[in-house]
Amino acid sequence: MTKTDDIIAFQGYSGAYSDMACRAVFPGWETLPCHSFEDAFVAVENGDAKLAMIPVDNTLAGRVADVHHLLPAGKLHVIGEYFLPIRHSLLGVKGATKEGLKDVHSHIHAIPQCRKVIKGLGLKSHVHADTAGAAAKIAKDGDATQAAIASPLAAEIYDLEVLAADVQDAEHNTTRFLVLSLAPEVPPYDENETMLTSLVFRVRNIPAALYKALGGFATNGISMAKLESYVGEGFQVARFYAEVEGHPDSRALQLALEELEFFAEEVRVLGTYKAHEFRKQA
């Protein structure tokens, strides 16, 4: 899967962290910037891209809310995951110095992740929709008093100086991405390989519905890696996104899903994929 004519979509400007994730997992592929997460989904659905790389969680900012609503409603399947350590850089135009800066531009989540350098340099912060978009603006304006907090890749793409590297306050700043495809790509069952299965479901409007729906995972020894809820119509019935450790071909997960379907409705498996190596390090 490394043909140069293959395309992978992401949300943001070229040089965004999502772009970095695309290049890390699929070197040699063309990356396709998209204005919104929905546009990235549509690019795959329409055949403009083969895959999409979508962020779903960050250790500091939490979950990416838009994505978790798009996943259940979309047509795409989860075929992989990737964890990217976030290493912010302070970028400026050629000839700029840290001492000469007055303002800094970046994403709403990146700015609070770099409070120390912003406060230390006495900079006024400005929020942008995307870290790489902020870098692109700095490059376009050519003002040596303006800086951006973005990726080293953005510095390379927009010909900016890295005035300071690794300016994030927390070393554990990491974003988790999901790789999405129009067609499912379920790896063969291997009992020695840790697999994850993503699914969505809606519980019935009965007492202890969630407790009963999840009972099958506990009794069959299936570990749950993630469980998130969404309010349904009329605030009566909740919808859930879950990730469990297991493969659909394993008897244990089959039994757990059978019990889930007894107490839940609209159960849909979004994909099964190998757990990323990052999980073993955490």
C-alpha positions as a printed NumPy array, in Angstrom:
array([[  0.   ,   0.   ,   0.   ],
       [  2.744,   2.475,  -0.877],
       [  2.042,   3.263,  -4.526],
       [  2.782,   6.88 ,  -5.373],
       [ -0.587,   7.265,  -7.114],
       [ -2.47 ,   6.433,  -3.903],
       [ -4.123,   9.32 ,  -2.057],
       [ -4.999,   9.739,   1.621],
       [ -7.256,  12.564,   2.846],
       [ -6.999,  14.564,   6.06 ],
       [ -8.57 ,  17.653,   7.604],
       [ -6.489,  20.811,   7.615],
       [ -3.754,  22.57 ,   5.656],
       [ -0.664,  20.87 ,   4.278],
       [  1.779,  20.474,   7.143],
       [ -0.9  ,  19.791,   9.774],
       [ -0.266,  17.043,  12.302],
       [ -2.798,  14.922,  10.441],
       [ -0.633,  15.386,   7.345],
       [  2.38 ,  14.206,   9.366],
       [  0.456,  11.113,  10.464],
       [ -0.473,  10.341,   6.842],
       [  3.157,  10.572,   5.725],
       [  4.395,   8.478,   8.651],
       [  2.007,   5.585,   8.047],
       [  1.837,   5.781,   4.243],
       [  5.16 ,   7.131,   2.951],
       [  5.076,   7.881,  -0.755],
       [  1.338,   8.555,  -0.818],
       [ -0.135,  11.861,  -1.933],
       [ -1.841,  13.645,   0.956],
       [ -5.107,  15.481,   0.253],
       [ -5.911,  18.499,   2.49 ],
       [ -9.629,  18.931,   3.231],
       [-11.471,  21.886,   4.737],
       [-13.452,  19.826,   7.255],
       [-13.603,  16.322,   8.697],
       [-16.805,  15.762,   6.741],
       [-15.   ,  16.732,   3.527],
       [-12.312,  14.131,   4.276],
       [-15.01 ,  11.469,   4.742],
       [-16.69 ,  12.512,   1.488],
       [-13.36 ,  12.421,  -0.381],
       [-13.084,   8.709,   0.39 ],
       [-16.756,   8.002,  -0.257],
       [-16.554,   9.733,  -3.675],
       [-13.312,   8.028,  -4.678],
       [-11.172,  11.174,  -4.569],
       [ -9.021,   9.486,  -1.934],
       [ -8.414,   5.864,  -1.062],
       [ -8.144,   6.4  ,   2.687],
       [ -8.609,   9.082,   5.337],
       [ -6.496,   9.777,   8.43 ],
       [ -8.732,  11.215,  11.158],
       [ -7.798,  12.293,  14.709],
       [-10.126,  10.966,  17.403],
       [ -8.404,  11.624,  20.754],
       [ -5.646,  13.731,  22.282],
       [ -4.131,  13.147,  25.713],
       [ -4.569,  16.832,  26.609],
       [ -7.578,  18.045,  24.599],
       [ -9.697,  14.887,  24.866],
       [-11.892,  13.501,  22.124],
       [-12.515,  15.143,  18.774],
       [-16.279,  15.57 ,  19.042],
       [-17.12 ,  16.114,  15.353],
       [-15.454,  12.868,  14.333],
       [-17.321,  10.744,  16.848],
       [-20.606,  11.933,  15.393],
       [-19.458,  11.401,  11.798],
       [-18.199,   7.833,  12.323],
       [-21.563,   6.226,  13.188],
       [-23.391,   8.078,  10.417],
       [-20.784,   7.577,   7.687],
       [-20.088,   4.789,   5.231],
       [-16.43 ,   4.306,   6.092],
       [-14.738,   1.428,   7.909],
       [-11.924,   1.611,  10.445],
       [ -8.885,  -0.338,   9.205],
       [ -6.119,   0.914,  11.492],
       [ -4.954,   3.236,  14.253],
       [ -1.86 ,   5.384,  14.746],
       [ -0.489,   7.367,  17.697],
       [  1.465,  10.538,  16.911],
       [  3.49 ,  12.314,  19.624],
       [  2.816,  16.037,  19.21 ],
       [  5.973,  18.139,  19.066],
       [  5.111,  21.812,  18.65 ],
       [  7.606,  24.271,  17.14 ],
       [  7.652,  28.053,  17.321],
       [  7.918,  29.242,  13.723],
       [  8.765,  32.615,  12.21 ],
       [  9.721,  34.095,   8.86 ],
       [ 13.331,  34.154,   7.712],
       [ 15.338,  36.56 ,   9.829],
       [ 12.859,  36.639,  12.714],
       [ 14.073,  36.272,  16.293],
       [ 12.277,  35.194,  19.455],
       [ 13.095,  38.542,  21.049],
       [ 11.434,  40.433,  18.207],
       [  8.116,  38.581,  18.331],
       [  4.88 ,  40.232,  19.435],
       [  2.118,  37.771,  18.484],
       [  1.689,  34.025,  18.092],
       [ -0.911,  32.223,  15.974],
       [ -2.136,  28.635,  16.261],
       [ -5.016,  26.214,  16.842],
       [ -7.249,  26.648,  19.891],
       [ -5.785,  23.491,  21.461],
       [ -2.145,  24.177,  20.605],
       [ -2.019,  27.581,  22.311],
       [ -2.802,  26.328,  25.852],
       [ -0.421,  23.411,  25.276],
       [  2.444,  25.933,  24.955],
       [  1.673,  28.378,  27.769],
       [  5.244,  28.503,  29.089],
       [  6.897,  29.746,  25.89 ],
       [  4.02 ,  32.157,  25.15 ],
       [  4.182,  33.656,  28.641],
       [  7.98 ,  33.658,  28.687],
       [  8.157,  35.675,  25.474],
       [  5.198,  37.898,  26.399],
       [  3.278,  37.074,  23.227],
       [ -0.343,  37.838,  22.417],
       [ -2.048,  34.702,  21.108],
       [ -4.471,  34.466,  18.176],
       [ -6.648,  31.425,  17.463],
       [ -6.759,  29.837,  13.999],
       [ -8.679,  26.858,  12.679],
       [ -5.499,  24.879,  12.047],
       [ -1.853,  24.937,  13.156],
       [ -0.587,  24.627,   9.604],
       [ -3.046,  27.288,   8.465],
       [ -1.522,  29.635,  11.025],
       [  1.931,  28.833,   9.642],
       [  0.719,  29.529,   6.104],
       [ -0.581,  32.958,   7.168],
       [  2.714,  33.862,   8.841],
       [  4.606,  32.912,   5.688],
       [  2.216,  34.902,   3.483],
       [  2.304,  38.066,   5.629],
       [  6.102,  38.047,   6.011],
       [  5.999,  39.965,   9.314],
       [  8.981,  39.174,  11.559],
       [  6.987,  40.105,  14.68 ],
       [  4.479,  37.313,  14.08 ],
       [  4.998,  33.626,  14.921],
       [  3.075,  30.386,  14.6  ],
       [  2.981,  27.27 ,  16.728],
       [  2.887,  24.351,  14.346],
       [  4.709,  21.237,  13.205],
       [  8.27 ,  21.013,  11.847],
       [  6.661,  19.797,   8.617],
       [  4.768,  23.09 ,   8.351],
       [  8.065,  24.958,   8.696],
       [  9.459,  22.93 ,   5.807],
       [  6.419,  23.379,   3.566],
       [  6.017,  27.142,   4.138],
       [  9.76 ,  27.928,   4.298],
       [  9.703,  29.198,   7.871],
       [ 12.414,  29.299,  10.54 ],
       [ 12.131,  27.034,  13.589],
       [ 12.774,  29.604,  16.307],
       [ 12.285,  27.015,  19.08 ],
       [ 11.588,  23.288,  18.939],
       [  9.567,  21.153,  21.361],
       [  7.775,  24.106,  22.957],
       [  4.873,  21.988,  24.265],
       [  4.456,  22.043,  28.047],
       [  3.659,  18.322,  28.387],
       [  5.866,  15.577,  26.988],
       [  2.992,  13.084,  26.867],
       [  1.004,  15.141,  24.341],
       [ -0.154,  12.478,  21.875],
       [ -2.927,  12.277,  19.292],
       [ -4.602,   9.037,  18.257],
       [ -5.727,   8.701,  14.643],
       [ -7.988,   6.217,  12.891],
       [ -7.398,   5.13 ,   9.296],
       [-10.673,   4.914,   7.372],
       [-11.532,   3.101,   4.162],
       [-14.659,   2.664,   2.056],
       [-14.15 ,  -1.1  ,   2.058],
       [-13.501,  -3.123,   5.224],
       [-10.051,  -4.666,   5.591],
       [-10.275,  -7.19 ,   8.411],
       [ -6.912,  -8.842,   9.193],
       [ -6.896, -12.633,   9.635],
       [ -7.633, -13.852,  13.138],
       [ -4.466, -14.471,  15.149],
       [ -4.831, -15.312,  18.823],
       [ -1.302, -14.003,  19.451],
       [ -2.08 , -10.574,  17.947],
       [ -3.958,  -7.846,  19.837],
       [ -6.911,  -6.775,  17.721],
       [ -9.424,  -4.   ,  18.258],
       [-12.993,  -3.941,  16.991],
       [-14.92 ,  -0.66 ,  16.772],
       [-18.713,  -0.672,  16.919],
       [-21.721,   1.552,  17.52 ],
       [-25.07 ,   0.643,  19.058],
       [-28.208,   2.062,  20.648],
       [-29.552,   0.625,  23.88 ],
       [-33.216,  -0.194,  24.286],
       [-35.262,   2.132,  26.497],
       [-35.504,  -0.302,  29.412],
       [-34.063,  -0.25 ,  32.955],
       [-30.377,  -1.249,  33.207],
       [-30.185,  -1.575,  29.416],
       [-26.507,  -0.613,  29.206],
       [-25.534,  -2.888,  32.086],
       [-27.26 ,  -5.82 ,  30.396],
       [-25.92 ,  -4.959,  26.936],
       [-22.322,  -4.901,  28.151],
       [-22.647,  -8.007,  30.324],
       [-21.673, -10.279,  27.459],
       [-18.278,  -8.632,  27.121],
       [-17.521,  -9.212,  30.8  ],
       [-18.7  , -12.829,  30.916],
       [-16.722, -13.693,  27.782],
       [-13.498, -12.038,  28.927],
       [-13.547,  -9.217,  26.346],
       [-11.719,  -6.06 ,  27.47 ],
       [-13.313,  -2.745,  26.549],
       [-10.776,  -0.121,  25.462],
       [-13.265,   2.715,  24.917],
       [-16.921,   3.483,  25.562],
       [-18.504,   6.843,  24.731],
       [-22.136,   7.897,  24.819],
       [-24.23 ,  10.254,  22.698],
       [-27.665,  11.58 ,  23.526],
       [-30.342,  10.312,  21.174],
       [-33.456,  12.05 ,  19.896],
       [-35.701,  13.355,  22.662],
       [-32.975,  12.667,  25.242],
       [-34.599,   9.293,  25.872],
       [-32.247,   6.72 ,  24.377],
       [-28.452,   6.851,  24.364],
       [-26.176,   5.821,  21.524],
       [-22.707,   4.439,  22.153],
       [-19.371,   4.128,  20.388],
       [-17.202,   1.3  ,  21.717],
       [-13.808,  -0.262,  21.046],
       [-13.152,  -3.739,  22.38 ],
       [-10.162,  -6.039,  22.273],
       [-11.055,  -8.967,  20.07 ],
       [-11.608, -10.305,  16.559],
       [-15.057, -11.143,  15.096],
       [-13.803, -14.651,  14.251],
       [-13.069, -15.39 ,  17.906],
       [-15.805, -17.329,  19.699],
       [-15.604, -15.013,  22.714],
       [-16.385, -11.859,  20.731],
       [-19.083, -13.634,  18.745],
       [-20.889, -14.571,  21.973],
       [-20.445, -11.047,  23.363],
       [-21.932,  -9.479,  20.229],
       [-24.861, -11.918,  20.298],
       [-25.691, -10.832,  23.839],
       [-25.235,  -7.173,  22.903],
       [-27.751,  -7.503,  20.061],
       [-30.28 ,  -8.992,  22.488],
       [-30.328,  -5.841,  24.619],
       [-29.278,  -3.212,  22.046],
       [-30.442,  -2.042,  18.633],
       [-28.716,  -0.793,  15.486],
       [-25.508,  -2.637,  16.317],
       [-22.933,  -1.904,  13.619],
       [-19.326,  -3.073,  13.529],
       [-17.199,  -0.286,  12.04 ],
       [-14.017,  -2.304,  11.635],
       [-11.399,  -4.624,  13.08 ],
       [ -7.704,  -3.726,  13.055],
       [ -4.372,  -4.443,  14.734],
       [ -3.57 ,  -2.499,  17.883],
       [ -0.758,   0.007,  17.344],
       [  2.595,  -0.622,  19.005],
       [  2.139,   2.536,  21.088],
       [ -0.342,   0.663,  23.292],
       [  2.421,  -1.693,  24.441],
       [  4.563,   1.27 ,  25.506],
       [  1.833,   3.054,  27.444]])
